[in-house]
């Protein structure tokens, strides 16, 4: 069962929080005894204070109380029983309200153009949030095949309802009784139906082509998806890859009654549409919550192609020959001292910090090879890095990792070994047992393993994947398990769920696992997200697995757009409101809000730094140096000496290296450099090697 998808609020806890399939938000109301969609315009944002730059600190959208449309039934008194299907599909699930001897089912899919309710043995009742000043019109489809009710709201928005039932010939003004109830309209159908389908949609008041938009809905009414899948994912060549999200129609109506397919895409989809999908883009738009305007596509497939994949960005910088000898001498002195120190990770707290320490050790070894091409020093480092890795492959560490058969994943036992109160135990090991941050935690293990395996092969011709005695062959299953846990491409895998963290609709991962939140899923670190995909790409390269490597490359290509559009608010690609762009980064991105904050610190250097960590060769691919420079200038006047003195300073200095490597080199190579300023996942070796090489 999926643990990090948009519909988690419907499959856990009280099940009464909103889910955000977009462009609609869906929730159920046991007071009215119904379930229905809401859709918000960008001007409806709630603003909670501003930052020092004058930008909004946090903005969010209304949570649909009351909803724009509520689907209910006459028989839903007392309130119906709510249930959701056990979802295996990462894009869709079904929710059902049962009352009397009937039920109402809603297929909920990301990008759905209509909110659809399927009625069985019920008398449908619908509520529309419509303050006085509305205009209602009714019409029927060809031959009376469906009833259309149009409500022109006072604020200029339009609500459209399409009502179907096989064999029914509809009559406008007769089959549906409409009455006002305060700020709502109640629409009651006269009859109880063995089977009826009612769809709701919205035309925005901000549309310049309202008639055309309504016509797009008219042509698609009756069509809706019951499921969806990532039907294709491939590399087209070294620099381009494509994927397709396919929606599968639920065929409950007779052929000829329903229209053609229609789904909404997010801005990063629309910017990369290809094939037939590109030709079927319409002018119909609705705002998402915090992801900019969505565009409707008259297709059951969103075909997307990403160009400029980072196939040439591999291990290290490959710049050793270009580094001046005097700088090499400094790098070598730093590396020798750190190799002589402690490269183990056993004393680090929790899975996340242990992984960071392993990656730190691997990158010290990479520095010795990449900057110096010093085989002896690299061998010495590798021996210690491999030894540091061994306790983890034997699971002789604390916390230990175990397979969880309920949710098909790998979790730590920290919850069970933690001595605190239940509320504290839930957050043990950053909530690892509850599937929080898995792609962050395991990315460091994946990347450390990839670097060790690749380096081993550079200096030992026998250290190949096809040699069963090699380190990489012995540890292949261990690393592959982390990839299978977080980036499994197979929906047919009976042990591990597919793409636990990565959301192919949103184009990035979600960190929050089995927790209820009113604003949906969230993620606070864009950089650890792409670091995870970079690790997948590197591991695939290290073991000569083109499928794993290609998966990582394609995810990086997708994130290059999505993260710059949604999370790096100061990017030239950002679709965020101009009022938050002065913050440069979103802080925590939720499905329904943007919050300039972190989960662990209110400090500005941390709010930004968590979107930088760790700096590797892939960082510039996502974080354009011009963006990084503007962020540093806008936050600390472009000066390290304006920053607080703590380990976040080293993270910012590594970010500085992407646009001003000379200044970063001076910072890290200084004889007065204080190692207490190093983040626990960053070595001075990698800092000087990276800044010298770049």
C-alpha positions as MATLAB code, in Angstrom:
seq = 'XXXXXXXXXXXXXXXXXXXXXXXXXXXXXXXXXXXXXXXXXXXXXXXXXXXXXXXXXXXXXXXXXXXXXXXXXXXXXXXXXXXXXXXXXXXXXXXXXXXXXXXXXXXXXXXXXXXXXXXXXXXXXXXXXXXXXXXXXXXXXXXXXXXXXXXXXXXXXXXXXXXXXXXXXXXXXXXXXXXXXXXXXXXXXXXXXXXXXXXXXXXXXXXXXXXXXXXXXXXXXXXXXXXXXXXXXXXXXXXXXXXXXXXXXXXXXXXXXXXXXXXXXXXXXXXXXXXXXXXXXXXXXXXXXXXXXXXXXXXXXXXXXXXXXXXXXXXXXXXXXXXXXXXXXXXXXXXXXXXXXXXXXXXXXXXXXXXXXXXXXXXXXXXXXXXXXXXXXXXXXXXXXXXXXXXXXXXXXXXXXXXXXXXXXXXXXXXXXXXXXXXXXXXXXXXXXXXXXXXXXXXXXXXXXXXXXXXXXXXXXXXXXXXXXXXXXXXXXXXXXXXXXXXXXXXXXXXXXXXXXXXXXXXXXXXXXXXXXXXXXXXXXXXXXXXXXXXXXXXXXXXXXXXXXXXXXXXXXXXXXXXXXXXXXXXXXXXXXXXXXXXXXXXXXXXXXXXXXXXXXXXXXXXXXXXXXXXXXXXXXXXXXXXXXXXXXXXXXXXXXXXXXXXXXXXXXXXXXXXXXXXXXXXXXXXXXXXXXXXXXXXXXXXXXXXXXX';
ca = [
       0.000    0.000    0.000;
       1.318    3.436   -0.902;
       2.540    5.596    1.974;
       3.465    8.991    0.504;
       0.785    9.813   -2.072;
      -1.673   12.670   -2.356;
      -4.560   10.525   -1.110;
      -3.018    9.565    2.266;
      -5.593   11.663    4.145;
      -8.321    9.345    2.809;
      -6.646    6.112    3.879;
      -5.511    6.932    7.422;
      -6.676    8.486   10.655;
     -10.117   10.066   10.707;
     -10.223   10.259    6.892;
     -11.866   13.682    7.054;
      -9.009   15.833    5.800;
      -8.895   17.179    2.261;
      -6.999   15.379   -0.481;
      -5.667   17.319   -3.464;
      -5.898   15.435   -6.767;
      -5.845   18.826   -8.540;
      -7.232   20.988   -9.866;
      -9.834   20.082   -7.253;
      -9.579   19.392   -3.553;
     -11.894   16.628   -2.268;
     -13.226   16.055    1.231;
     -16.234   14.429    2.801;
     -18.662   16.165    5.126;
     -20.479   13.933    7.596;
     -22.647   16.887    8.609;
     -24.312   17.120    5.213;
     -23.638   13.481    4.533;
     -21.810   13.995    1.287;
     -18.493   14.336   -0.474;
     -17.392   16.819   -3.029;
     -14.836   19.012   -4.729;
     -13.632   22.524   -4.232;
     -11.415   24.579   -6.516;
      -9.697   27.786   -5.501;
      -8.570   30.838   -7.409;
      -5.137   32.272   -6.737;
      -6.604   35.453   -5.237;
      -8.224   33.433   -2.441;
      -4.922   32.932   -0.609;
      -4.603   33.363    3.142;
      -1.412   35.227    4.097;
       0.287   34.681    7.444;
       2.857   37.480    8.014;
       5.837   38.460    5.877;
       9.595   37.933    5.968;
      12.250   40.625    6.327;
      12.296   41.003    2.552;
       8.594   41.864    2.585;
       7.687   38.587    0.896;
       4.898   36.414    2.212;
       6.154   34.044    4.886;
       3.321   31.617    4.351;
       0.337   31.400    2.089;
      -2.385   28.774    1.852;
      -5.696   28.180    0.116;
      -9.159   27.642    1.668;
      -9.913   24.036    2.550;
     -13.398   23.858    1.081;
     -15.758   24.649    3.944;
     -18.253   24.701    2.379;
     -17.162   22.940   -0.799;
     -18.076   24.375   -4.174;
     -20.001   21.166   -4.960;
     -21.169   18.507   -2.522;
     -22.503   15.201   -3.852;
     -24.986   13.604   -1.482;
     -28.212   11.570   -1.518;
     -31.658   11.620    0.026;
     -30.874    8.326    1.750;
     -27.834    9.745    3.563;
     -29.708   10.297    6.835;
     -28.164    9.390    9.188;
     -24.763   10.318    7.679;
     -23.371    7.607    5.405;
     -20.409    5.374    6.107;
     -17.204    6.537    4.425;
     -14.673    4.075    3.016;
     -11.787    4.168    0.569;
     -10.373    1.454   -1.634;
      -6.980   -0.049   -0.825;
      -5.009    1.820   -3.476;
      -2.270    0.175   -5.498;
      -2.489    2.815   -8.222;
      -0.257    5.822   -7.465;
      -2.557    8.259   -9.285;
      -6.113    7.186   -8.334;
      -8.288    5.681   -5.662;
     -12.025    5.213   -5.109;
     -13.955    6.584   -2.127;
     -17.438    5.330   -1.293;
     -20.296    6.653    0.836;
     -22.796    3.977    1.796;
     -26.296    4.694    3.089;
     -29.654    2.946    2.972;
     -29.269    0.035    0.574;
     -27.148    2.010   -1.876;
     -23.850    3.771   -2.255;
     -22.137    6.668   -3.976;
     -18.619    6.115   -5.291;
     -16.144    8.777   -6.414;
     -13.171    7.812   -8.590;
     -10.498   10.343   -7.531;
      -7.532   10.807   -9.884;
      -4.787   13.389  -10.156;
      -5.561   15.773  -13.005;
      -9.229   14.777  -13.310;
     -11.188   17.333  -15.330;
     -14.504   16.456  -13.658;
     -15.396   15.475  -10.124;
     -17.502   12.380  -10.737;
     -19.985   10.609   -8.468;
     -21.370    7.172   -9.404;
     -24.717    6.473   -7.713;
     -26.188    3.018   -7.113;
     -29.713    2.603   -5.655;
     -29.825    6.184   -4.398;
     -31.764    9.389   -4.972;
     -29.061   11.968   -5.808;
     -28.923   15.281   -3.980;
     -26.297   17.940   -4.787;
     -25.383   21.147   -2.969;
     -23.739   24.088   -4.738;
     -22.108   26.900   -2.764;
     -23.943   29.784   -4.455;
     -24.657   33.035   -2.597;
     -27.669   34.948   -3.984;
     -27.104   36.532   -7.385;
     -26.678   33.329   -9.399;
     -28.347   32.434  -12.698;
     -29.437   28.839  -13.429;
     -30.037   27.299  -16.833;
     -30.834   23.716  -17.807;
     -30.364   21.862  -21.068;
     -30.189   18.287  -22.326;
     -27.746   16.434  -24.498;
     -28.539   14.975  -27.884;
     -31.783   12.987  -27.706;
     -32.107   13.748  -24.006;
     -29.056   11.563  -23.235;
     -27.967   13.691  -20.277;
     -29.112   16.676  -18.238;
     -26.851   19.718  -17.995;
     -27.305   22.286  -15.227;
     -25.312   25.501  -15.471;
     -24.999   27.852  -12.486;
     -23.509   31.259  -13.237;
     -22.312   32.411   -9.809;
     -22.416   35.989   -8.596;
     -18.601   36.150   -8.491;
     -18.379   35.268  -12.194;
     -17.365   31.603  -11.851;
     -19.484   28.961  -13.541;
     -20.407   25.553  -12.112;
     -21.412   22.869  -14.604;
     -23.263   19.659  -13.711;
     -23.752   16.760  -16.130;
     -26.181   13.992  -15.112;
     -26.365   10.597  -16.841;
     -28.318    7.376  -16.393;
     -28.491    4.637  -19.040;
     -31.890    4.444  -20.664;
     -33.090    7.693  -19.137;
     -34.394   10.446  -21.410;
     -33.904   13.689  -19.518;
     -36.246   16.682  -19.477;
     -34.949   20.132  -18.423;
     -36.850   21.692  -15.515;
     -38.652   18.448  -14.682;
     -36.145   15.820  -13.523;
     -34.283   18.060  -11.077;
     -35.853   20.241   -8.392;
     -33.731   23.216   -7.287;
     -34.190   25.365   -4.206;
     -32.143   27.986   -2.351;
     -30.804   27.272    1.143;
     -29.059   30.407    2.384;
     -25.768   30.624    0.498;
     -26.303   27.252   -1.157;
     -28.424   25.637   -3.805;
     -29.946   22.222   -3.170;
     -30.563   20.144   -6.279;
     -32.740   17.051   -5.788;
     -33.356   14.499   -8.511;
     -36.907   13.219   -8.515;
     -36.131    9.532   -8.875;
     -34.086    6.853   -7.200;
     -31.612    5.386   -9.668;
     -30.191    1.905   -9.976;
     -27.272    3.649  -11.640;
     -26.549    7.317  -12.261;
     -23.424    9.336  -12.929;
     -23.156   12.999  -11.981;
     -20.174   15.130  -12.904;
     -19.203   18.599  -11.725;
     -16.726   21.048  -13.220;
     -15.828   24.705  -13.040;
     -15.101   27.478  -15.524;
     -13.018   30.246  -13.976;
     -14.234   33.816  -13.978;
     -10.728   34.811  -15.075;
     -11.064   32.932  -18.344;
     -11.063   35.079  -21.479;
     -12.726   32.281  -23.453;
     -15.609   31.230  -21.225;
     -17.815   29.922  -24.046;
     -14.971   27.902  -25.527;
     -14.059   26.507  -22.109;
     -17.627   25.403  -21.486;
     -17.673   23.757  -24.900;
     -14.547   21.763  -24.011;
     -16.358   20.335  -20.981;
     -19.485   19.674  -23.059;
     -17.494   17.603  -25.541;
     -15.967   15.483  -22.740;
     -18.911   15.060  -20.388;
     -19.498   11.472  -19.379;
     -15.836   10.478  -19.748;
     -13.836    9.953  -16.584;
     -10.909    7.760  -15.542;
     -11.221    4.907  -13.082;
      -7.486    4.327  -12.887;
      -4.202    5.634  -14.248;
      -0.664    4.358  -14.658;
       2.834    5.321  -15.635;
       2.481    3.440  -18.910;
       5.844    4.379  -20.393;
       9.205    5.516  -19.047;
      12.318    5.421  -21.219;
      15.458    7.146  -22.410;
      15.160    8.219  -26.026;
      18.889    8.916  -26.266;
      21.698   10.093  -23.990;
      20.168   13.526  -23.477;
      16.402   12.977  -23.720;
      13.860   10.803  -21.981;
      10.093   10.481  -21.975;
       7.269    9.160  -19.848;
       3.508    8.840  -20.225;
       0.764    9.041  -17.611;
      -2.172    7.114  -19.078;
      -5.730    7.396  -17.823;
      -8.100    4.456  -18.264;
     -11.777    5.134  -18.742;
     -14.346    3.485  -16.536;
     -16.961    2.225  -19.007;
     -20.286    2.384  -17.176;
     -22.209    4.273  -19.853;
     -23.274    3.031  -23.271;
     -21.102    3.970  -26.225;
     -22.148    7.284  -27.745;
     -23.474    8.828  -24.552;
     -20.128    9.969  -23.149;
     -17.659   12.380  -24.694;
     -13.921   12.254  -25.295;
     -11.076   12.213  -22.799;
     -10.028   15.308  -20.855;
      -7.396   15.651  -18.108;
      -5.482   18.534  -16.560;
      -1.700   18.876  -16.557;
       0.546   20.945  -14.288;
       2.873   23.621  -15.706;
       5.895   21.281  -15.877;
       3.790   18.798  -17.882;
       2.513   21.407  -20.299;
       6.026   22.796  -20.868;
       7.218   19.343  -21.946;
       4.202   17.858  -23.737;
       5.092   15.790  -26.774;
       3.477   13.529  -29.361;
      -0.311   13.590  -29.688;
      -0.683   15.226  -26.278;
       0.983   18.391  -27.515;
      -1.543   18.640  -30.348;
      -4.491   18.161  -27.981;
      -3.744   20.928  -25.510;
      -6.794   23.162  -25.008;
      -7.198   26.726  -23.793;
      -9.135   25.578  -20.702;
      -7.306   26.436  -17.483;
      -7.901   26.204  -13.749;
      -5.601   27.202  -10.921;
      -3.970   24.449   -8.942;
      -3.361   25.092   -5.259;
       0.300   26.152   -5.132;
       1.562   24.910   -8.506;
       0.351   27.608  -10.847;
      -2.307   27.305  -13.571;
      -3.259   23.878  -14.905;
      -4.164   23.314  -18.547;
      -6.654   20.767  -19.877;
      -5.577   18.291  -22.544;
      -8.125   16.418  -24.671;
      -6.297   13.124  -24.357;
      -6.218   10.076  -22.117;
      -2.416   10.268  -22.178;
      -0.046   12.924  -20.919;
       3.006   12.240  -23.085;
       6.011   14.151  -21.777;
       9.576   14.439  -23.066;
      12.455   15.953  -21.125;
      15.525   17.171  -22.998;
      18.943   18.050  -21.662;
      19.283   15.119  -19.267;
      22.542   15.278  -17.259;
      24.134   12.198  -18.822;
      27.583   13.830  -18.771;
      27.438   14.619  -15.045;
      28.777   11.496  -13.387;
      31.267   10.884  -10.563;
      33.232   13.901   -9.389;
      34.267   16.788  -11.601;
      36.987   15.058  -13.601;
      39.097   18.206  -13.294;
      42.194   16.811  -11.587;
      44.546   17.630  -14.425;
      43.444   21.288  -14.463;
      44.034   22.029  -10.772;
      47.248   24.021  -10.094;
      49.901   22.022   -8.248;
      49.931   24.417   -5.305;
      46.204   23.839   -4.846;
      46.680   20.090   -5.218;
      49.193   20.189   -2.396;
      46.625   21.829   -0.141;
      43.958   19.324   -1.151;
      46.290   16.406   -0.507;
      47.240   17.644    2.958;
      43.569   17.979    3.936;
      42.653   14.551    2.535;
      45.529   12.782    4.287;
      44.488   14.238    7.639;
      40.843   13.248    7.212;
      41.655    9.724    6.023;
      43.787    9.304    9.142;
      40.742   10.225   11.208;
      37.476    8.410   11.895;
      35.573    7.421    8.739;
      33.013    5.223   10.483;
      29.367    6.163   10.887;
      28.399    4.123   13.928;
      28.367    7.037   16.360;
      26.023    9.143   14.263;
      22.454    9.352   15.515;
      19.788    7.570   13.507;
      19.546    6.270    9.963;
      19.668    9.684    8.319;
      22.838   10.919   10.013;
      24.532    7.546    9.664;
      23.882    7.666    5.928;
      25.292   11.166    5.727;
      28.476   10.052    7.467;
      28.914    7.117    5.084;
      28.494    9.441    2.099;
      30.984   11.854    3.671;
      33.582    9.085    3.876;
      32.951    7.999    0.279;
      33.374   11.561   -0.955;
      36.720   11.876    0.831;
      37.855    8.913   -1.267;
      36.371   10.480   -4.398;
      38.311   13.666   -3.638;
      41.590   11.739   -3.525;
      40.936   10.274   -6.958;
      39.105   13.114   -8.669;
      41.387   15.959   -7.658;
      44.708   14.134   -7.260;
      44.491   10.842   -9.171;
      46.423    9.447   -6.208;
      45.874    5.679   -6.380;
      47.593    4.822   -3.097;
      45.668    7.461   -1.154;
      42.421    6.390   -2.798;
      43.049    2.723   -1.911;
      43.783    3.619    1.692;
      40.569    5.616    1.901;
      38.488    2.942    0.188;
      39.623    0.281    2.648;
      38.348    2.421    5.518;
      35.119    3.398    3.708;
      34.346   -0.254    2.958;
      34.990   -1.172    6.578;
      32.612    1.609    7.651;
      29.955    0.169    5.329;
      30.182   -3.415    6.591;
      28.191   -3.086    9.857;
      25.264   -1.733    7.850;
      25.186   -4.603    5.378;
      25.228   -6.972    8.374;
      22.494   -4.905   10.076;
      24.627   -4.805   13.228;
      23.864   -1.133   13.916;
      21.287    0.812   15.885;
      18.685    1.504   14.780;
      18.350   -1.668   12.717;
      16.357   -1.903    9.502;
      13.593   -4.433    8.875;
      11.187   -5.345    6.090;
       7.600   -4.230    6.730;
       5.114   -6.518    4.998;
       2.115   -4.249    5.656;
       3.328   -1.336    3.546;
       6.014   -3.101    1.543;
       9.065   -1.175    2.693;
      12.210   -1.032    4.800;
      11.812    0.673    8.188;
      14.001    1.244   11.205;
      13.187   -0.206   14.613;
      13.743    3.125   16.383;
      10.051    3.404   17.271;
      10.227    0.134   19.202;
      13.536    0.880   20.931;
      12.789    4.503   21.797;
      12.126    4.987   25.518;
       9.959    8.086   25.233;
       6.205    8.611   25.272;
       4.116    7.412   22.293;
       3.984   10.901   20.781;
       7.788   11.049   20.899;
       8.220    7.512   19.588;
       6.258    8.366   16.444;
       9.000   10.819   15.464;
      11.907    8.537   16.395;
      14.518    8.371   13.640;
      12.663   11.238   11.897;
       9.560    9.056   11.633;
      11.328    6.409    9.542;
       8.957    3.656   10.693;
       6.072    5.793    9.409;
       7.748    6.217    6.010;
       8.838    9.773    6.534;
      11.866   10.981    4.521;
      12.862    7.543    3.206;
      14.293    8.952   -0.012;
      16.410   11.360    2.063;
      17.615    8.665    4.461;
      18.455    6.003    1.911;
      19.856    8.321   -0.765;
      23.061    8.692    1.231;
      23.526    4.917    1.442;
      22.843    4.579   -2.292;
      25.279    7.336   -3.176;
      27.993    6.127   -0.803;
      27.733    2.641   -2.284;
      27.854    4.003   -5.820;
      30.974    6.078   -5.181;
      32.796    3.201   -3.457;
      31.892    0.756   -6.238;
      32.937    3.120   -9.021;
      36.222    4.096   -7.392;
      37.031    0.470   -6.693;
      36.662   -0.299  -10.401;
      38.890    2.632  -11.378;
      41.895    1.296   -9.465;
      41.254   -2.469   -9.594;
      40.395   -4.151  -12.878;
      38.883   -7.085  -10.978;
      36.462   -4.920   -9.006;
      33.648   -5.429  -11.519;
      30.002   -6.322  -11.020;
      30.469   -9.659  -12.814;
      33.181  -10.732  -10.344;
      31.318  -12.332   -7.452;
      34.230  -11.642   -5.116;
      34.202   -7.889   -5.747;
      32.867   -5.400   -3.220;
      30.179   -4.216   -5.614;
      28.912   -7.737   -6.316;
      28.748   -8.545   -2.609;
      26.862   -5.339   -1.803;
      24.679   -5.090   -4.883;
      21.565   -6.597   -3.279;
      21.899   -4.298   -0.264;
      21.953   -1.094   -2.340;
      19.385   -2.375   -4.827;
      16.986   -2.938   -1.929;
      17.068    0.776   -1.058;
      16.338    1.667   -4.675;
      13.564   -0.905   -4.829;
      12.146    0.577   -1.622;
      12.075    4.157   -2.886;
      12.161    4.085   -6.710;
      10.707    0.716   -7.679;
       9.365    0.962  -11.256;
       7.234   -2.188  -11.125;
       3.573   -1.953  -10.002;
       3.511   -5.761  -10.133;
       6.119   -6.175   -7.408;
       4.419   -8.022   -4.559;
       6.982   -7.045   -1.904;
       7.657   -3.352   -2.547;
       5.322   -0.587   -3.625;
       6.180    1.316   -6.818;
       7.741    4.773   -6.555;
       7.101    5.259   -2.866;
       8.327    8.832   -2.676;
       8.493   10.147   -6.224;
       5.218   11.589   -7.488;
       5.213   11.403  -11.275;
       2.273   13.800  -11.444;
       3.892   16.523   -9.319;
       7.344   15.813  -10.738;
       9.133   15.531   -7.398;
       8.957   13.499   -4.200;
       6.898   13.850   -1.047;
       8.621   13.334    2.276;
       5.699   13.004    4.684;
       4.554    9.431    5.138;
       1.780    7.978    7.307;
       0.703   11.253    8.878;
      -2.482   13.284    8.491;
      -2.036   16.929    7.516;
      -4.718   19.424    6.577;
      -2.503   20.835    3.817;
      -1.677   17.406    2.378;
       1.791   16.038    1.639;
       4.934   18.125    2.061;
       8.651   18.306    1.358;
      11.206   20.698    2.839;
      14.403   19.777    0.934;
      14.479   20.053   -2.827;
      18.217   19.301   -2.858;
      18.011   16.044   -0.934;
      15.269   15.043   -3.342;
      17.469   15.445   -6.411;
      20.419   14.032   -4.461;
      18.352   10.857   -4.170;
      17.770   10.712   -7.938;
      21.455   11.486   -8.523;
      22.366    8.550   -6.280;
      20.084    6.251   -8.300;
      21.749    7.441  -11.500;
      25.267    6.919  -10.077;
      24.494    3.445   -8.740;
      23.092    2.401  -12.116;
      26.294    3.615  -13.762;
      28.457    1.849  -11.179;
      26.845   -1.557  -11.784;
      26.261   -1.099  -15.535;
      22.481   -1.228  -15.142;
      21.079    1.024  -17.860;
      17.519    0.805  -16.536;
      18.409    2.039  -13.049;
      20.716    4.710  -14.446;
      18.086    5.848  -16.955;
      15.452    6.041  -14.229;
      17.663    8.351  -12.188;
      18.481   10.502  -15.214;
      14.826   10.904  -16.183;
      13.807   11.791  -12.626;
      16.552   14.450  -12.591;
      15.293   15.862  -15.876;
      11.740   16.060  -14.535;
      12.876   17.685  -11.290;
      14.914   20.294  -13.124;
      11.599   21.791  -14.255;
       9.326   20.973  -11.331;
      11.657   22.137   -8.551;
      12.427   25.403  -10.336;
       8.750   25.992  -10.989;
       7.382   25.110   -7.548;
      10.121   25.115   -4.881;
      12.900   27.483   -5.974;
      10.611   30.507   -5.946;
      13.327   32.914   -7.089;
      13.987   30.900  -10.244;
      13.160   32.434  -13.604;
      10.909   29.389  -14.166;
       8.903   29.882  -10.967;
       5.109   29.867  -11.211;
       4.716   30.927   -7.582;
       3.044   34.290   -6.803;
       5.453   37.200   -7.107;
       4.807   37.927   -3.421;
       6.897   34.880   -2.368;
       9.670   35.124   -4.939;
      11.716   37.441   -2.749;
      12.276   34.496   -0.400;
      14.035   32.647   -3.263;
      12.938   29.258   -1.910;
       9.573   28.029   -0.695;
      10.743   26.576    2.600;
       8.268   23.731    3.068;
       6.167   23.023    0.003;
       2.786   21.554    0.859;
       0.048   20.538   -1.544;
      -2.067   23.438   -0.274;
       0.440   25.941    1.116;
       3.946   27.349    0.950;
       5.650   27.923    4.294;
       9.007   29.717    4.576;
      10.189   27.458    7.393;
      11.714   24.080    8.212;
      10.584   21.300   10.505;
      13.627   21.741   12.715;
      14.726   25.388   12.817;
      13.385   28.911   12.246;
      16.869   30.157   11.254;
      17.121   31.718    7.793;
      20.414   29.944    7.054;
      18.710   26.599    7.731;
      15.534   27.374    5.748;
      17.701   28.012    2.685;
      20.476   25.575    3.492;
      18.195   22.551    3.545;
      17.545   23.311   -0.146;
      21.314   23.237   -0.856;
      22.482   20.177    1.011;
      24.540   18.335   -0.175;
      26.465   20.165   -2.902;
      27.664   17.709   -5.544;
      28.313   17.872   -9.303;
      24.549   17.659   -9.944;
      23.734   20.789   -7.925;
      24.329   23.270  -10.755;
      22.060   21.259  -13.044;
      19.095   22.025  -10.781;
      20.194   25.223   -9.038;
      21.340   27.548  -11.783;
      24.426   29.518  -10.652;
      22.641   32.791  -11.483;
      19.825   31.791   -9.127;
      22.293   30.728   -6.416;
      24.119   34.053   -6.709;
      20.903   36.102   -6.492;
      19.770   34.090   -3.452;
      23.081   34.699   -1.652;
      23.064   38.390   -2.536;
      19.431   38.815   -1.499;
      19.824   36.942    1.785;
      23.313   37.830    3.045;
      24.431   40.613    0.690;
      26.678   38.079   -1.013;
      29.050   37.871    1.957;
      29.898   34.876    4.125;
      30.970   37.184    6.954;
      27.358   38.377    7.218;
      26.224   34.872    8.097;
      25.757   33.323   11.539;
      28.747   31.222   12.584;
      27.499   27.623   12.614;
      27.719   24.540   10.337;
      25.162   25.966    7.916;
      27.859   28.407    6.873;
      29.772   25.546    5.226;
      26.658   24.579    3.252;
      26.305   28.143    1.986;
      30.019   28.233    1.150;
      29.620   25.115   -1.001;
      26.696   26.821   -2.710;
      28.959   29.847   -3.206;
      31.387   27.612   -5.113;
      28.850   27.140   -7.909;
      29.187   30.802   -8.947;
      32.270   32.107   -7.088;
      34.654   29.158   -6.586;
      37.621   31.408   -5.742;
      35.927   32.827   -2.654;
      34.728   29.381   -1.593;
      38.271   28.016   -2.045;
      39.678   30.751    0.163;
      37.129   29.915    2.849;
      37.703   26.157    2.928;
      41.474   26.088    2.265;
      42.404   28.695    4.846;
      44.823   27.478    7.512;
      42.503   29.152   10.024;
      39.474   27.164    8.804;
      37.464   25.886   11.768;
      36.280   22.323   11.156;
      33.486   22.890   13.627;
      31.811   24.817   10.817;
      31.504   21.655    8.692;
      28.111   20.063    8.316;
      28.198   16.484    9.603;
      27.812   15.164    6.054;
      30.499   17.399    4.546;
      34.247   16.784    4.682;
      36.845   19.469    4.218;
      38.409   17.119    1.648;
      35.369   17.281   -0.616;
      35.002   21.019    0.025;
      38.549   21.849   -1.158;
      38.506   19.289   -3.980;
      35.166   20.553   -5.261;
      36.021   24.249   -5.041;
      39.465   23.685   -6.614;
      38.043   21.555   -9.408;
      35.049   23.672  -10.246;
];
